[in-house]
Amino acid sequence: MRERGLVERLCVYSKAISEPNRMKMIKILGSHEPNTLNVSDIAGILKLSQPAATKHLKVMEQAGFFRRERKGTSVYYSLDEESIQEYHDLIDFAFAHSHTPCPNGFDCTTCPFEDTCV
């Protein structure tokens, strides 16, 4: 997968957590030991159907927020702490630089700072 720039990574993360149940999943997984909750556990806590929980977990895994580990016939989930920290850092960086003029006239396709959006 091509490494995404700051703006694109922020959008992927933000889109993934834009659904309330997905934000709740971050809290649920963050408050349990890694790889101790499976889809059924999470669905039960949130009072969701298992297919709905699976869909939300897949979105969060694809965005990079969650890791999964198969144990026998069950799949267990945990937070990807590095991605959680990256999202936090990206939000901080974006707001810290929100009043800085764009040195490339907002043309991201030719910007030498595309990956960092400095």
All heavy atoms as an XYZ file, in Angstrom:
937
protein
N       0.842     -1.180      0.000
C       0.000      0.000      0.000
C       0.887      1.243      0.000
O       1.877      1.317      0.685
C      -0.875      0.010      1.262
C      -1.721      1.248      1.325
S      -2.627      1.599      2.853
C      -3.016      0.091      3.572
N       0.515      2.216     -0.809
C       1.244      3.469     -0.889
C       1.090      4.227      0.416
O       0.012      4.288      0.990
C       0.663      4.297     -2.044
C       1.229      5.706     -2.170
C       0.504      6.425     -3.286
N       0.340      7.810     -3.336
C       0.362      8.725     -2.390
N       0.597      8.411     -1.189
N       0.159      9.994     -2.628
N       2.181      4.781      0.894
C       2.143      5.581      2.119
C       1.295      6.821      1.866
O       1.504      7.541      0.893
C       3.557      5.985      2.532
C       3.633      6.745      3.823
C       3.185      5.951      5.030
O       3.362      4.718      5.031
O       2.657      6.555      5.973
N       0.335      7.059      2.708
C      -0.559      8.201      2.533
C       0.004      9.421      3.242
O       0.700      9.305      4.244
C      -1.929      7.867      3.106
C      -2.587      6.693      2.403
C      -3.912      6.385      3.033
N      -3.696      5.853      4.360
C      -4.302      4.788      4.841
N      -5.176      4.146      4.115
N      -4.056      4.363      6.056
N      -0.337     10.589      2.715
C       0.085     11.835      3.333
C      -0.765     12.169      4.546
O      -1.752     11.510      4.852
N      -0.385     13.221      5.219
C      -1.043     13.649      6.450
C      -2.547     13.832      6.276
O      -3.335     13.292      7.046
C      -0.397     14.946      6.949
C      -1.031     15.580      8.173
C       0.047     16.059      9.119
C      -1.929     16.734      7.795
N      -2.949     14.578      5.286
C      -4.366     14.885      5.100
C      -5.154     13.608      4.824
O      -6.204     13.362      5.427
C      -4.561     15.922      3.968
C      -6.026     16.102      3.645
C      -3.929     17.255      4.356
N      -4.632     12.763      3.951
C      -5.334     11.527      3.617
C      -5.427     10.595      4.831
O      -6.474      9.996      5.089
C      -4.652     10.809      2.455
C      -5.448      9.624      1.947
C      -4.814      8.962      0.739
O      -4.000      9.599      0.049
O      -5.142      7.796      0.508
N      -4.341     10.484      5.602
C      -4.375      9.626      6.796
C      -5.395     10.148      7.804
O      -6.148      9.372      8.402
C      -2.984      9.532      7.428
C      -2.024      8.700      6.594
C      -0.738      8.317      7.310
N      -0.129      9.290      8.173
C       0.794     10.185      7.802
N       1.209     10.231      6.551
N       1.311     11.016      8.673
N      -5.421     11.459      8.002
C      -6.400     12.032      8.921
C      -7.825     11.743      8.465
O      -8.690     11.409      9.284
C      -6.209     13.547      9.024
C      -5.336     14.033     10.155
C      -5.097     15.528     10.043
C      -5.924     13.685     11.498
N      -8.067     11.844      7.184
C      -9.411     11.586      6.653
C      -9.805     10.122      6.815
O     -10.952      9.818      7.176
C      -9.504     12.009      5.193
S      -9.462     13.799      4.982
N      -8.883      9.201      6.572
C      -9.170      7.775      6.753
C      -9.517      7.487      8.204
O     -10.514      6.819      8.505
C      -7.977      6.905      6.278
C      -8.122      5.460      6.734
C      -7.850      6.968      4.763
N      -8.699      7.986      9.121
C      -8.964      7.773     10.545
C     -10.299      8.403     10.955
O     -11.110      7.780     11.628
C      -7.848      8.374     11.401
C      -6.557      7.608     11.433
C      -5.344      8.284     11.464
C      -6.522      6.219     11.470
C      -4.133      7.594     11.534
C      -5.321      5.523     11.535
C      -4.131      6.224     11.573
O      -2.944      5.547     11.645
N     -10.509      9.646     10.549
C     -11.716     10.362     10.954
C     -12.980      9.718     10.398
O     -13.997      9.624     11.105
C     -11.640     11.827     10.523
O     -10.577     12.466     11.191
N     -12.915      9.254      9.175
C     -14.076      8.577      8.589
C     -14.383      7.296      9.352
O     -15.542      6.978      9.621
C     -13.825      8.267      7.116
C     -15.013      7.639      6.432
C     -14.757      7.426      4.964
C     -15.970      6.778      4.308
N     -15.718      6.490      2.892
N     -13.339      6.565      9.730
C     -13.543      5.303     10.446
C     -14.232      5.528     11.786
O     -15.109      4.760     12.175
C     -12.215      4.588     10.650
N     -13.868      6.567     12.501
C     -14.447      6.779     13.828
C     -15.685      7.672     13.808
O     -16.205      8.030     14.855
C     -13.412      7.339     14.827
C     -12.919      8.705     14.407
C     -12.286      6.353     15.033
C     -12.101      9.407     15.462
N     -16.185      7.983     12.632
C     -17.337      8.880     12.532
C     -18.648      8.213     12.958
O     -19.661      8.887     13.066
C     -17.467      9.430     11.108
O     -17.814      8.392     10.211
N     -18.634      6.932     13.209
C     -19.824      6.193     13.630
C     -19.718      5.956     15.141
O     -18.692      5.464     15.607
C     -19.885      4.874     12.856
C     -21.255      4.304     12.661
C     -21.851      3.668     13.907
O     -21.116      3.256     14.823
O     -23.088      3.583     13.950
N     -20.730      6.323     15.908
C     -20.642      6.223     17.371
C     -20.253      4.844     17.903
O     -19.482      4.760     18.872
C     -22.047      6.624     17.851
C     -22.553      7.521     16.772
C     -21.985      6.958     15.486
N     -20.753      3.767     17.326
C     -20.396      2.445     17.829
C     -18.911      2.150     17.660
O     -18.322      1.424     18.460
C     -21.230      1.350     17.154
C     -22.628      1.288     17.722
O     -22.814      1.266     18.934
N     -23.623      1.280     16.846
N     -18.292      2.715     16.644
C     -16.857      2.503     16.439
C     -16.046      3.241     17.506
O     -15.033      2.726     17.984
C     -16.448      2.934     15.035
C     -17.108      2.068     13.983
C     -16.650      2.445     12.590
N     -17.632      1.949     11.642
C     -17.971      2.549     10.522
N     -17.386      3.689     10.174
N     -18.883      2.026      9.731
N     -16.496      4.418     17.881
C     -15.826      5.132     18.975
C     -15.973      4.337     20.272
O     -15.037      4.231     21.063
C     -16.407      6.531     19.151
C     -15.945      7.528     18.120
S     -14.172      7.861     18.202
C     -14.007      8.569     19.817
N     -17.144      3.769     20.487
C     -17.362      2.954     21.677
C     -16.448      1.729     21.658
O     -15.953      1.306     22.708
C     -18.819      2.527     21.771
C     -19.761      3.678     22.075
C     -21.211      3.223     22.032
C     -22.158      4.399     22.192
N     -23.570      3.985     22.065
N     -16.224      1.163     20.490
C     -15.332      0.001     20.374
C     -13.913      0.342     20.803
O     -13.223     -0.485     21.404
C     -15.342     -0.557     18.949
C     -16.607     -1.279     18.593
S     -16.559     -1.825     16.866
C     -18.034     -2.841     16.823
N     -13.467      1.558     20.508
C     -12.132      1.982     20.958
C     -12.080      1.938     22.483
O     -11.139      1.417     23.068
C     -11.779      3.382     20.424
C     -11.530      3.312     18.912
C     -10.564      3.955     21.147
C     -11.291      4.659     18.254
N     -13.095      2.475     23.129
C     -13.149      2.485     24.594
C     -13.216      1.062     25.136
O     -12.521      0.715     26.093
C     -14.355      3.310     25.065
C     -14.561      3.315     26.554
C     -13.441      4.017     27.268
C     -13.794      4.150     28.748
N     -12.643      4.549     29.519
N     -14.046      0.229     24.529
C     -14.202     -1.154     24.990
C     -12.879     -1.906     24.877
O     -12.432     -2.539     25.841
C     -15.311     -1.870     24.184
C     -16.684     -1.293     24.557
C     -15.271     -3.385     24.417
C     -17.791     -1.673     23.587
N     -12.241     -1.832     23.715
C     -10.987     -2.560     23.531
C      -9.865     -1.964     24.374
O      -8.997     -2.684     24.857
C     -10.595     -2.602     22.059
C     -11.498     -3.471     21.180
C     -11.078     -3.367     19.723
C     -11.484     -4.918     21.643
N      -9.894     -0.656     24.555
C      -8.870     -0.014     25.359
C      -8.965     -0.339     26.836
O      -7.983     -0.245     27.573
N     -10.145     -0.741     27.294
C     -10.332     -1.028     28.714
C     -10.256     -2.525     29.035
O     -10.530     -2.929     30.158
C     -11.672     -0.450     29.195
O     -12.742     -1.068     28.518
N      -9.889     -3.334     28.041
C      -9.707     -4.772     28.247
C      -8.280     -5.159     27.872
O      -7.605     -4.450     27.135
C     -10.693     -5.573     27.390
C     -12.088     -5.530     27.901
N     -12.914     -4.445     27.707
C     -12.802     -6.434     28.606
C     -14.088     -4.688     28.275
N     -14.044     -5.889     28.825
N      -7.856     -6.288     28.376
C      -6.541     -6.811     28.002
C      -6.520     -7.076     26.503
O      -7.541     -7.465     25.929
C      -6.251     -8.112     28.754
C      -6.033     -7.929     30.240
C      -4.770     -7.157     30.551
O      -3.725     -7.414     29.927
O      -4.829     -6.267     31.422
N      -5.377     -6.884     25.849
C      -5.286     -7.164     24.408
C      -5.702     -8.596     24.074
O      -5.392     -9.526     24.807
C      -3.802     -6.940     24.085
C      -3.336     -5.999     25.141
C      -4.125     -6.364     26.382
N      -6.408     -8.728     22.973
C      -6.826    -10.025     22.426
C      -7.654    -10.858     23.400
O      -7.515    -12.071     23.465
C      -5.607    -10.815     21.931
C      -4.902    -10.096     20.807
O      -5.538     -9.518     19.935
N      -3.590    -10.098     20.839
N      -8.537    -10.188     24.152
C      -9.421    -10.923     25.047
C     -10.881    -10.849     24.625
O     -11.710    -11.536     25.190
C      -9.310    -10.404     26.495
O      -9.664     -9.022     26.521
C      -7.920    -10.621     27.060
N     -11.188    -10.003     23.657
C     -12.575     -9.861     23.213
C     -12.722    -10.301     21.760
O     -11.946     -9.901     20.903
C     -13.036     -8.408     23.345
C     -13.105     -7.851     24.766
C     -13.484     -6.363     24.720
C     -14.108     -8.622     25.597
N     -13.745    -11.091     21.514
C     -14.034    -11.484     20.137
C     -15.279    -10.739     19.661
O     -15.853     -9.929     20.392
C     -14.164    -13.009     20.011
C     -15.317    -13.573     20.821
O     -16.295    -12.889     21.103
N     -15.193    -14.828     21.199
N     -15.705    -11.032     18.456
C     -16.840    -10.330     17.861
C     -18.086    -10.482     18.724
O     -18.809     -9.510     18.968
C     -17.121    -10.845     16.425
C     -18.359    -10.197     15.860
C     -15.933    -10.606     15.529
N     -18.331    -11.686     19.195
C     -19.528    -11.929     20.014
C     -19.507    -11.103     21.293
O     -20.539    -10.559     21.705
C     -19.640    -13.414     20.364
O     -19.810    -14.177     19.203
N     -18.352    -11.015     21.930
C     -18.229    -10.216     23.157
C     -18.555     -8.752     22.880
O     -19.327     -8.123     23.613
C     -16.811    -10.300     23.727
C     -16.406    -11.701     24.146
O     -17.284    -12.478     24.582
O     -15.202    -12.014     24.022
N     -17.962     -8.226     21.827
C     -18.147     -6.807     21.489
C     -19.590     -6.542     21.077
O     -20.198     -5.554     21.503
C     -17.143     -6.383     20.398
C     -15.713     -6.488     20.953
C     -17.435     -4.973     19.904
C     -14.623     -6.427     19.907
N     -20.153     -7.439     20.285
C     -21.557     -7.300     19.867
C     -22.469     -7.296     21.088
O     -23.409     -6.496     21.170
C     -21.932     -8.425     18.909
N     -22.186     -8.186     22.058
C     -23.001     -8.248     23.266
C     -22.919     -6.984     24.094
O     -23.932     -6.488     24.593
N     -21.729     -6.446     24.249
C     -21.547     -5.217     25.027
C     -22.309     -4.056     24.391
O     -22.967     -3.277     25.079
C     -20.046     -4.876     25.162
C     -19.342     -5.916     26.045
C     -19.859     -3.469     25.731
C     -17.828     -5.839     26.002
N     -22.244     -3.970     23.067
C     -22.892     -2.856     22.360
C     -24.345     -3.131     21.972
O     -25.011     -2.271     21.398
C     -22.089     -2.511     21.097
C     -20.733     -1.878     21.350
C     -19.977     -1.713     20.034
C     -20.882     -0.540     22.050
N     -24.804     -4.357     22.261
C     -26.167     -4.762     21.893
C     -26.385     -4.631     20.382
O     -27.391     -4.094     19.920
C     -27.198     -3.993     22.690
C     -27.108     -4.270     24.186
C     -28.062     -3.422     24.977
C     -28.016     -3.647     26.456
N     -26.789     -3.813     27.129
N     -25.393     -5.117     19.626
C     -25.449     -5.139     18.158
C     -25.552     -6.580     17.693
O     -25.155     -7.498     18.412
C     -24.168     -4.549     17.566
C     -23.838     -3.097     17.808
C     -22.444     -2.787     17.271
C     -24.866     -2.212     17.138
N     -26.017     -6.748     16.479
C     -25.958     -8.086     15.891
C     -24.494     -8.406     15.596
O     -23.668     -7.499     15.435
C     -26.781     -8.143     14.600
O     -26.157     -7.361     13.591
N     -24.185     -9.675     15.517
C     -22.808    -10.059     15.218
C     -22.372     -9.563     13.838
O     -21.255     -9.058     13.700
C     -22.640    -11.573     15.339
C     -21.183    -11.972     15.327
C     -20.970    -13.379     15.828
O     -21.805    -13.928     16.539
N     -19.842    -13.967     15.464
N     -23.234     -9.647     12.795
C     -22.818     -9.095     11.497
C     -22.541     -7.589     11.541
O     -21.602     -7.111     10.909
C     -23.999     -9.411     10.567
C     -24.655    -10.606     11.193
C     -24.493    -10.401     12.682
N     -23.327     -6.849     12.307
C     -23.093     -5.395     12.414
C     -21.765     -5.124     13.123
O     -20.982     -4.269     12.688
C     -24.241     -4.713     13.155
N     -21.512     -5.857     14.197
C     -20.246     -5.680     14.918
C     -19.071     -6.037     14.024
O     -18.062     -5.325     14.001
C     -20.237     -6.540     16.183
N     -19.196     -7.115     13.267
C     -18.135     -7.535     12.344
C     -17.843     -6.450     11.316
O     -16.683     -6.155     11.023
C     -18.525     -8.849     11.636
O     -18.701     -9.867     12.627
C     -17.474     -9.279     10.631
N     -18.883     -5.838     10.796
C     -18.716     -4.763      9.805
C     -17.941     -3.590     10.405
O     -16.998     -3.080      9.800
C     -20.087     -4.294      9.318
C     -20.033     -3.154      8.340
C     -21.427     -2.668      7.982
C     -21.337     -1.349      7.249
N     -22.606     -0.662      7.180
N     -18.327     -3.177     11.603
C     -17.645     -2.060     12.252
C     -16.186     -2.410     12.573
O     -15.287     -1.584     12.379
C     -18.369     -1.658     13.533
C     -19.701     -1.022     13.304
N     -19.898      0.045     12.447
C     -20.923     -1.306     13.815
C     -21.170      0.398     12.449
N     -21.815     -0.412     13.276
N     -15.954     -3.614     13.058
C     -14.592     -4.042     13.376
C     -13.720     -4.059     12.130
O     -12.555     -3.671     12.177
C     -14.612     -5.420     14.044
C     -15.148     -5.426     15.472
C     -15.508     -6.841     15.889
C     -14.146     -4.811     16.426
N     -14.291     -4.483     11.008
C     -13.531     -4.523      9.753
C     -13.123     -3.115      9.318
O     -11.988     -2.882      8.902
C     -14.356     -5.194      8.658
C     -13.616     -5.330      7.356
C     -14.435     -6.062      6.313
C     -13.643     -6.160      5.025
N     -14.351     -6.900      3.990
N     -14.036     -2.157      9.428
C     -13.725     -0.770      9.080
C     -12.582     -0.250      9.949
O     -11.637      0.364      9.453
C     -14.976      0.135      9.223
C     -14.610      1.611      9.128
C     -16.021     -0.222      8.172
N     -12.652     -0.533     11.232
C     -11.624     -0.051     12.152
C     -10.284     -0.749     11.921
O      -9.231     -0.125     12.044
C     -12.084     -0.241     13.596
C     -13.300      0.606     13.956
S     -12.991      2.376     13.832
C     -12.143      2.640     15.383
N     -10.331     -2.012     11.558
C      -9.093     -2.730     11.245
C      -8.473     -2.190      9.958
O      -7.260     -1.963      9.883
C      -9.367     -4.223     11.110
C      -8.117     -5.020     10.831
C      -8.391     -6.480     10.534
O      -9.564     -6.894     10.464
O      -7.402     -7.207     10.355
N      -9.291     -1.955      8.943
C      -8.773     -1.427      7.678
C      -8.181     -0.038      7.850
O      -7.202      0.307      7.196
C      -9.877     -1.417      6.614
C     -10.226     -2.794      6.119
C     -11.388     -2.796      5.148
O     -12.234     -1.897      5.143
N     -11.464     -3.830      4.327
N      -8.752      0.763      8.735
C      -8.211      2.099      8.998
C      -6.906      2.017      9.785
O      -6.124      2.953      9.780
C      -9.230      2.944      9.763
N      -6.695      0.889     10.463
C      -5.469      0.705     11.218
C      -5.631      0.825     12.719
O      -4.668      0.690     13.461
N      -6.844      1.081     13.205
C      -7.060      1.253     14.631
C      -7.015     -0.058     15.416
O      -6.649     -0.064     16.574
C      -8.416      1.916     14.904
C      -8.429      3.396     14.678
C      -9.310      3.962     13.774
C      -7.583      4.243     15.376
C      -9.353      5.334     13.575
C      -7.610      5.614     15.182
C      -8.500      6.155     14.279
N      -7.459     -1.152     14.795
C      -7.558     -2.423     15.502
C      -6.653     -3.468     14.881
O      -6.406     -3.458     13.674
C      -8.989     -2.969     15.463
C     -10.016     -2.140     16.185
C     -11.352     -2.418     16.026
C      -9.675     -1.088     17.012
C     -12.323     -1.671     16.679
C     -10.626     -0.338     17.663
C     -11.964     -0.633     17.497
N      -6.215     -4.378     15.724
C      -5.486     -5.572     15.283
C      -6.366     -6.771     15.600
O      -7.162     -6.731     16.529
C      -4.166     -5.711     16.035
C      -3.165     -4.671     15.654
C      -1.857     -4.944     16.325
N      -0.898     -3.926     15.902
C       0.235     -3.707     16.487
N       0.603     -4.434     17.527
N       1.050     -2.777     16.050
N      -6.185     -7.803     14.827
C      -6.944     -9.021     15.083
C      -6.001    -10.201     15.147
O      -4.959    -10.205     14.493
C      -8.019     -9.222     14.033
C      -7.499     -9.281     12.626
C      -8.570     -9.426     11.602
N      -8.934    -10.830     11.552
C      -9.844    -11.333     10.762
N     -10.516    -10.562      9.968
N     -10.101    -12.600     10.756
N      -6.383    -11.163     15.952
C      -5.584    -12.371     16.092
C      -6.529    -13.564     16.157
O      -7.462    -13.585     16.971
C      -4.745    -12.306     17.374
C      -3.869    -13.506     17.578
C      -3.051    -13.427     18.848
O      -2.576    -12.316     19.175
O      -2.898    -14.467     19.505
N      -6.284    -14.522     15.287
C      -7.108    -15.720     15.279
C      -6.561    -16.715     16.293
O      -5.374    -17.006     16.330
C      -7.124    -16.350     13.887
C      -7.995    -17.608     13.819
C      -8.184    -18.103     12.412
N      -9.011    -17.224     11.603
C     -10.349    -17.153     11.662
N     -11.000    -17.901     12.527
N     -11.016    -16.356     10.870
N      -7.476    -17.241     17.123
C      -7.151    -18.301     18.081
C      -8.205    -19.382     17.889
O      -9.354    -19.192     18.298
C      -7.182    -17.785     19.515
C      -6.093    -16.798     19.852
C      -6.199    -16.361     21.304
C      -5.163    -15.311     21.625
N      -5.314    -14.806     22.998
N      -7.815    -20.464     17.243
C      -8.787    -21.516     16.938
C      -9.825    -20.996     15.969
O      -9.492    -20.473     14.908
N     -11.088    -21.073     16.364
C     -12.166    -20.612     15.481
C     -12.587    -19.180     15.772
O     -13.436    -18.639     15.074
C     -13.396    -21.533     15.611
O     -13.832    -21.513     16.980
C     -13.070    -22.954     15.181
N     -12.006    -18.579     16.802
C     -12.384    -17.208     17.170
C     -11.326    -16.202     16.736
O     -10.145    -16.523     16.633
C     -12.566    -17.088     18.686
O     -13.681    -17.833     19.108
N     -11.779    -14.992     16.486
C     -10.891    -13.877     16.169
C     -11.014    -12.872     17.302
O     -12.114    -12.455     17.665
C     -11.269    -13.219     14.819
C     -10.411    -12.004     14.555
C     -11.151    -14.224     13.684
N      -9.876    -12.498     17.868
C      -9.842    -11.557     18.985
C      -9.248    -10.235     18.524
O      -8.366    -10.203     17.676
C      -9.025    -12.145     20.140
C      -9.713    -13.327     20.760
C      -9.532    -14.609     20.251
C     -10.582    -13.158     21.825
C     -10.195    -15.693     20.801
C     -11.241    -14.234     22.380
C     -11.044    -15.494     21.868
O     -11.703    -16.562     22.407
N      -9.746     -9.159     19.110
C      -9.363     -7.813     18.697
C      -8.666     -7.059     19.807
O      -8.918     -7.279     20.997
C     -10.606     -7.037     18.248
C     -11.167     -7.570     16.958
C     -12.068     -8.630     16.957
C     -10.759     -7.046     15.745
C     -12.560     -9.141     15.771
C     -11.257     -7.555     14.558
C     -12.151     -8.600     14.574
O     -12.617     -9.101     13.402
N      -7.800     -6.143     19.399
C      -7.137     -5.229     20.333
C      -6.866     -3.924     19.598
O      -6.923     -3.862     18.367
C      -5.839     -5.831     20.860
O      -4.934     -6.059     19.811
N      -6.566     -2.894     20.370
C      -6.210     -1.604     19.780
C      -4.818     -1.692     19.177
O      -3.931     -2.333     19.736
C      -6.200     -0.503     20.839
C      -7.523     -0.093     21.442
C      -7.285      1.004     22.477
C      -8.485      0.388     20.384
N      -4.629     -1.022     18.067
C      -3.283     -0.818     17.530
C      -2.815      0.498     18.137
O      -3.174      1.581     17.655
C      -3.309     -0.757     16.009
C      -1.923     -0.637     15.407
O      -1.080      0.074     15.982
O      -1.694     -1.248     14.362
N      -2.069      0.393     19.211
C      -1.673      1.578     19.974
C      -0.866      2.569     19.137
O      -0.971      3.778     19.337
C      -0.890      1.179     21.227
C      -1.686      0.354     22.221
C      -2.812      1.111     22.905
O      -2.854      2.357     22.830
O      -3.655      0.445     23.519
N      -0.074      2.083     18.193
C       0.709      2.981     17.333
C      -0.210      3.835     16.469
O       0.033      5.034     16.292
C       1.678      2.184     16.474
C       2.825      1.576     17.248
C       3.745      0.735     16.375
O       3.722      0.891     15.140
O       4.490     -0.085     16.940
N      -1.263      3.233     15.918
C      -2.201      4.002     15.090
C      -2.993      4.995     15.922
O      -3.250      6.115     15.473
C      -3.158      3.062     14.358
O      -2.463      2.346     13.374
N      -3.384      4.582     17.126
C      -4.099      5.504     18.018
C      -3.214      6.714     18.312
O      -3.658      7.862     18.243
C      -4.504      4.798     19.334
C      -5.470      3.641     19.073
C      -5.049      5.784     20.358
C      -6.853      4.041     18.666
N      -1.946      6.456     18.602
C      -1.011      7.546     18.879
C      -0.773      8.403     17.638
O      -0.708      9.630     17.726
C       0.323      7.014     19.402
C       1.271      8.109     19.854
C       0.694      8.962     20.978
O       0.256      8.439     21.994
N       0.674     10.271     20.792
N      -0.666      7.763     16.462
C      -0.471      8.533     15.228
C      -1.659      9.451     14.982
O      -1.483     10.621     14.621
C      -0.274      7.616     14.024
C      -0.086      8.441     12.754
C      -0.041      7.637     11.469
O      -0.801      6.672     11.323
O       0.757      8.026     10.599
N      -2.873      8.946     15.169
C      -4.059      9.779     14.970
C      -4.024     10.979     15.914
O      -4.268     12.112     15.501
C      -5.335      8.961     15.175
C      -6.602      9.740     14.924
C      -6.848     10.323     13.688
C      -7.561      9.887     15.919
C      -8.020     11.036     13.448
C      -8.724     10.598     15.687
C      -8.947     11.169     14.455
O     -10.096     11.879     14.226
N      -3.702     10.731     17.156
C      -3.599     11.823     18.136
C      -2.555     12.847     17.691
O      -2.791     14.059     17.713
C      -3.234     11.233     19.506
C      -3.171     12.241     20.593
N      -2.009     12.894     20.943
C      -4.134     12.726     21.408
C      -2.261     13.730     21.923
N      -3.540     13.644     22.233
N      -1.389     12.365     17.271
C      -0.313     13.254     16.827
C      -0.711     14.039     15.574
O      -0.396     15.232     15.460
C       0.962     12.462     16.552
C       1.562     11.852     17.815
O       1.185     12.256     18.939
O       2.410     10.939     17.669
N      -1.399     13.376     14.642
C      -1.826     14.055     13.413
C      -2.837     15.151     13.702
O      -2.767     16.237     13.118
C      -2.412     13.056     12.417
C      -1.433     12.103     11.752
C      -2.173     11.024     10.968
C      -0.471     12.854     10.842
N      -3.771     14.875     14.593
C      -4.758     15.893     14.981
C      -4.040     17.086     15.614
O      -4.304     18.239     15.262
C      -5.798     15.305     15.961
C      -6.719     14.327     15.237
C      -6.598     16.394     16.654
C      -7.765     14.964     14.359
N      -3.134     16.803     16.542
C      -2.373     17.888     17.182
C      -1.607     18.702     16.147
O      -1.619     19.934     16.173
C      -1.387     17.327     18.218
C      -2.054     16.907     19.505
O      -3.249     17.215     19.704
O      -1.370     16.252     20.320
N      -0.929     18.012     15.229
C      -0.140     18.681     14.196
C      -1.034     19.528     13.299
O      -0.707     20.685     12.999
C       0.611     17.634     13.359
C       1.515     18.230     12.318
C       2.805     18.627     12.639
C       1.082     18.389     11.006
C       3.635     19.183     11.681
C       1.911     18.939     10.042
C       3.191     19.338     10.383
N      -2.159     18.962     12.869
C      -3.060     19.691     11.972
C      -3.570     20.974     12.626
O      -3.585     22.031     11.994
C      -4.228     18.796     11.566
N      -3.965     20.887     13.899
C      -4.464     22.083     14.573
C      -3.351     23.076     14.880
O      -3.546     24.280     14.807
C      -5.252     21.725     15.827
C      -6.654     21.270     15.518
C      -6.978     19.926     15.532
C      -7.627     22.192     15.171
C      -8.263     19.507     15.223
C      -8.921     21.785     14.858
C      -9.234     20.430     14.890
N      -2.167     22.575     15.191
C      -1.037     23.469     15.464
C      -0.653     24.266     14.221
O      -0.168     25.387     14.323
C       0.160     22.665     15.966
N      -0.869     23.684     13.038
C      -0.495     24.350     11.788
C      -1.702     24.884     11.005
O      -1.566     25.264      9.845
C       0.307     23.389     10.907
C       1.651     23.089     11.473
N       1.851     22.103     12.403
C       2.851     23.673     11.279
C       3.113     22.063     12.751
N       3.748     23.014     12.094
N      -2.862     24.924     11.641
C      -4.076     25.336     10.922
C      -4.048     26.793     10.460
O      -4.731     27.150      9.515
C      -5.313     25.096     11.783
O      -5.270     25.906     12.948
N      -3.240     27.612     11.070
C      -3.179     29.026     10.681
C      -1.913     29.361      9.890
O      -1.601     30.525      9.686
C      -3.287     29.914     11.925
C      -4.634     29.834     12.569
N      -4.972     28.861     13.475
C      -5.734     30.588     12.401
C      -6.214     29.025     13.843
N      -6.705     30.072     13.213
N      -1.212     28.324      9.453
C      -0.004     28.515      8.664
C      -0.373     28.535      7.186
O      -1.048     27.624      6.718
C       0.991     27.356      8.920
O       1.243     27.282     10.311
C       2.279     27.562      8.172
N       0.031     29.552      6.438
C      -0.294     29.579      5.006
C       0.308     28.382      4.272
O       1.392     27.909      4.601
C       0.349     30.880      4.516
C       0.582     31.695      5.738
C       0.773     30.725      6.858
N      -0.393     27.891      3.288
C       0.098     26.776      2.483
C       1.181     27.295      1.532
O       0.933     28.204      0.732
C      -1.036     26.153      1.671
S      -0.478     24.864      0.546
N       2.388     26.732      1.598
C       3.470     27.214      0.737
C       3.304     26.822     -0.731
O       4.018     27.314     -1.580
C       4.722     26.558      1.329
C       4.223     25.330      1.993
C       2.843     25.662      2.487
N       2.332     25.943     -1.028
C       2.161     25.462     -2.398
C       0.791     25.821     -2.971
O       0.329     25.207     -3.921
C       2.385     23.942     -2.448
C       2.716     23.451     -3.831
O       3.561     24.034     -4.509
N       2.066     22.406     -4.260
N       0.126     26.796     -2.395
C      -1.157     27.242     -2.932
C      -2.247     26.185     -2.903
O      -3.123     26.174     -3.760
N      -2.198     25.253     -1.968
C      -3.190     24.194     -1.799
C      -3.247     23.210     -2.964
O      -4.227     22.518     -3.153
C      -4.586     24.773     -1.509
C      -4.614     25.620     -0.277
C      -4.609     26.998     -0.375
C      -4.618     25.041      0.976
C      -4.620     27.793      0.767
C      -4.615     25.828      2.123
C      -4.626     27.206      2.027
N      -2.185     23.148     -3.754
C      -2.106     22.180     -4.851
C      -1.327     20.963     -4.353
O      -0.110     20.867     -4.506
C      -1.426     22.801     -6.073
C      -1.365     21.840     -7.253
O      -1.895     20.714     -7.135
O      -0.791     22.218     -8.289
N      -2.044     20.023     -3.752
C      -1.408     18.854     -3.130
C      -0.746     17.928     -4.148
O       0.175     17.192     -3.802
C      -2.434     18.069     -2.323
S      -3.135     19.021     -0.956
N      -1.194     17.975     -5.397
C      -0.644     17.053     -6.397
C       0.795     17.361     -6.743
O       1.529     16.476     -7.179
C      -1.491     17.060     -7.684
O      -1.528     18.395     -8.211
C      -2.892     16.565     -7.413
N       1.226     18.599     -6.579
C       2.595     18.964     -6.912
C       3.396     19.418     -5.696
O       4.533     19.855     -5.828
C       2.638     20.087     -7.959
O       1.997     21.248     -7.420
C       1.946     19.655     -9.253
N       2.814     19.301     -4.532
C       3.442     19.815     -3.310
C       4.583     18.918     -2.855
O       4.410     17.707     -2.703
C       2.402     19.935     -2.198
S       3.085     20.609     -0.677
N       5.760     19.502     -2.587
C       6.863     18.690     -2.061
C       6.641     18.280     -0.612
O       7.351     17.433     -0.095
C       8.070     19.629     -2.173
C       7.486     20.996     -2.160
C       6.139     20.896     -2.818
N       5.632     18.845      0.046
C       5.336     18.532      1.442
C       4.086     17.665      1.572
O       3.494     17.581      2.644
C       5.138     19.815      2.241
C       6.294     20.761      2.167
C       6.176     21.942      1.451
C       7.491     20.454      2.776
C       7.249     22.823      1.365
C       8.568     21.322      2.700
C       8.445     22.512      1.984
N       3.678     16.989      0.506
C       2.424     16.235      0.505
C       2.318     15.265      1.674
O       1.283     15.151      2.304
C       2.261     15.466     -0.803
C       0.999     14.628     -0.839
C       0.896     13.772     -2.079
O       1.884     13.611     -2.808
O      -0.183     13.228     -2.289
N       3.403     14.566      1.995
C       3.340     13.575      3.057
C       3.263     14.182      4.452
O       2.810     13.522      5.389
C       4.542     12.629      2.987
C       4.460     11.689      1.796
O       3.346     11.546      1.240
O       5.490     11.110      1.439
N       3.714     15.389      4.611
C       3.704     15.992      5.940
C       2.817     17.229      6.017
O       2.467     17.653      7.101
C       5.126     16.415      6.364
O       5.660     17.313      5.388
C       6.017     15.206      6.526
N       2.465     17.800      4.898
C       1.601     18.984      4.837
C       2.078     20.063      5.804
O       1.350     20.542      6.649
C       0.143     18.616      5.111
S      -1.037     19.834      4.466
N       3.351     20.431      5.674
C       3.937     21.419      6.563
C       3.581     22.823      6.104
O       3.649     23.131      4.959
C       5.479     21.274      6.606
C       6.062     22.204      7.641
C       5.861     19.859      6.919
